């Protein structure tokens, strides 16, 4: 293989092949035979006598050959050194003259010569008959008959010149068109930007600059924002003053910054500012102008502002985490007014004699011809809204039976409320989950897991952060409701109500707006669960709730299967028993001992347990999202039979969305004596 390197003279020289030039010359002959044969054969010493007087009769042809020689040599002399051509010339001497003549007749199209000042062949190097020929040709060309190598030009005809001028005009026209297109595009972009800026509400964003006094738009907080900007620039110049040892300016900036902070205080609007704010703002402007004259450096100022922005961004993220933590914490607490209500009702209940603690119409509790509801809750106020809204919108309240189950702490309050406020002609019954003796850790896997040391470690010790921002991680999985069997009792409906064939399960954060009796005639087509599906194009599907990296999940379920909602579910208890739904639930709950199939909660095991056994109900039966989604259509809400406040913003909390709260609060009688005593609604 031949490689090239640049010598001291600037030419590229071949090296390799153990220092032999002959193979390289043969390779050049192989790659470019025409060029080298032209270089060698077109010399008069090899051509011999001019047969037919060609050189004398066709002078123009000779000129064409000469300028071709010059053009080729201009390119070749920058590529090959004099030594290369010496080797080529020596190699050509050994060729058979007959072969040379035949090649020349067939391939010769132009004459080559090596001429020029720097890099030309020295006549002393060429020996034999070629030396005289070389001297003769170089001498004749240097006499002025032809242009020198350095300024060789084409001999153009008028037609060629005209074509070249035409091509140049076309190129210029294309260039002008491209420039015009760029100008038009810039104008369009500018016009689009202007139109876009017109659509921005300047009353919200404001237009102000800390370097000028006049503002185009006066907003209620213009001065406040101006002072905040001044304080940001003061912090920037504080750093620069300290960096450049401007101690006097540093102290002045620091003093003005403290004054502005005191003047601004907690103000959010100009009306909140103290009268001295304008004086402080003017003084700060003066010191900022002085700092700008002495310290302004675009690179340093930009870097400091970027650092301030990054710090502010980190603070925003931290505050968001704290907000998430606090909102989840607020969603899991009971407001004081509800706690007050529960305590007062509990005291009143246990002061009643036993014979007055019973509800009427207890014979309806096992009547299969009536409409039965299951409601499991520890919130007296929420349960009252569910029952009241259902009875209010029922066509025949006497056919509705409510089965309430609560915990031991709220059992007395729940009984006392409905004894004092009976649901019209409807039947109601309250039970204590702690009295279900069959519900124990030997029968119920989730209860055994909740009592395990590992679960206690998970809830009460491990991964508990000392900061609010860090504590928001996975907080929802540590919701106290997951520790309550009220949340898991929905998987034991046939055991709780063995005499019933169908039951409608309701969450305590729903409001009933229409008569629900039509649900008992819906054909479930042999399915166990009737529920509204919640999946869209890419969300609320099985892969959102289950761990499909686990082989147990991956083998048995479709990740794109549609999810459905707990909150209003029609359960066929006959089919439940036939298909042993509770047994299926126990199987999967045992497999999830280490929480590797899903996190905590009841929806993931519900999706697994009722997989392939859920009949989709028409969506207007159950509209969800009022506890987290602010953009639900009002018409959709008002046309729904049941609305569900699933999410953190429960209607009984202060963080509830105001526009949705009215649908819930209209079923509360705020003039009730117990409500007034506990200041409910204030």
ABEGO torsion letter per residue (X at the ends): XBBBBBBAAGBBBBBEGGGBAAAAAAAAAAABAAAAAAAAAABAAAAEBBBGGAAAABAAAAAAAAAAAAAAAAAAAAABBAAAAAAAAAAAAABBAAAAAAAAAAABABBBBBBEBBGBBBAAABBEAAAAAAAAAAAAAAAGABBBAAABBBBBBAAAAAAAAAAAAAAAAAAAAAAAAAAAAAAAAAAAAAAAAAABBAAAAEBBBAABABBABBBAAAAAAAAAAAAAAAAAAAAAAAAAGBAAAAAAAAAAAAAAAAAAEABABAAABBAAAAAAAAAAAAAAAAAAAAABBAAAAAAAAAAAAAAAAAAAAAAAAAAAAAAAAAAABBBAAAAAAAAAAAAAAAABBAAAABBBGAAAAABAABBBBBBBBABAAAAAAAAAAAAAABABAAABBBBBBBBAAAAAAAAAAAAABBBEABBBBBBBAAABAABBAAABAAAAAAABAAAAAAAAABGBBABAAAAABGAAAABAAAABAAAAAAAAAAAABAABABBBBBBAABBBABBAAAAAABBAGGBABBBBBABBAABGBAAAABBAABAAAAAABBAABBBBBBGBBBBBAAAAAAAGAAAAAAAAAAAAAAGAABBBEAAAAAAAAABGABBBBBAAABBBGAAABAABBAAAAAABABBBABEABBAABAABBAAAAAAAAAABBAABAAAAAAGBGX
